[in-house]
Amino acid sequence: MAQAQTKTKHVRIEEEDESLISALPTREGWWEPFFLLQGFWLSPSITKSVMVLRDQFHPRHNDISLATYPKCGTTWLKALAFAITNGSDHPVTGYCHPLLSHNPHDLMPKLERPFQHLTRTLTLGRVVHLCREPKDVLCVRMVPHQEGAPRLVHRVDRAFEFFCEGFSFYGPIWEHYLGYWKQSKMEGEKGLFLNYDEMIAEPTRHVKMLAEFLRVPFTDEESRGAVEEVVRLCSFQNLKSLPVNSQGVSKRNGLENSSFFRTGKVGDWTNHMTVEMAQKLDCIIEEKLRGSGLTF
């Protein structure tokens, strides 16, 4: 009886959400109409996800969320966090480490919602946010997917204009950055703000920092080699070379595993963006972040 009542409740909630979604403002999207929810233009699937999570997700005080704007190093951060927090059960030097046989996204769940929809999580738990140079983020999104995968955009210039307007899959990139940046400044014990470019330059230092925040710090003895092993195991080159990440489909989201590994290079935007485009986006980002202390 209880199970039937729960099912009925979920059906009712879904019907109410569908009704609310249909009443939201819409506009032309990247490849489908987008809905305006709490100041963010979101795709239909993400809009529905946000509403479901709003109704059914109940974070705990000890939850840790990994928050990234798409193409900011999400896969890498998941791999690092998994390796660090599960070090006692899965030594990074072991031949059977889960990261050798599982895509990082299959080892850690994903919640699709922007910063403004994470207020309960931020109040109760802790958040690790990873940002990246906006020009590189945009260019990774503009690079065509493999044959057979959905095309995100039809024209590079249209994608660029959308991005500059702040009209993207999870809203304006600067809103994401600023939300987590401000939280990390006001409540340092609850928010760790990382920069992809800086992590690439000094991975060992940042892995130690991440472990401290996750409350599983490396001991002095471990630091002599364990940190370097985590960096090696989770490196872009190593993860991309594994069959599990170059073949097959992710169990959690149905995407090709290889789609999570592009080039991983810092500054790759120079190969895809004109000087004029770069200058325009730089000016927009500088204006949006002015006064916050956050720069790129």
Helices and strands as residue ranges (DSSP letters): H 2-22, E 26-27, E 34-37, E 40-42, H 44-56, E 64-68, H 74-85, G 98-100, H 104-107, G 115-117, H 119-124, E 126-131, H 134-142, H 156-165, H 173-186, E 191-195, H 196-201, H 203-213, G 222-224, H 226-233, H 236-241, H 243-246, G 257-260, G 268-271, H 275-289
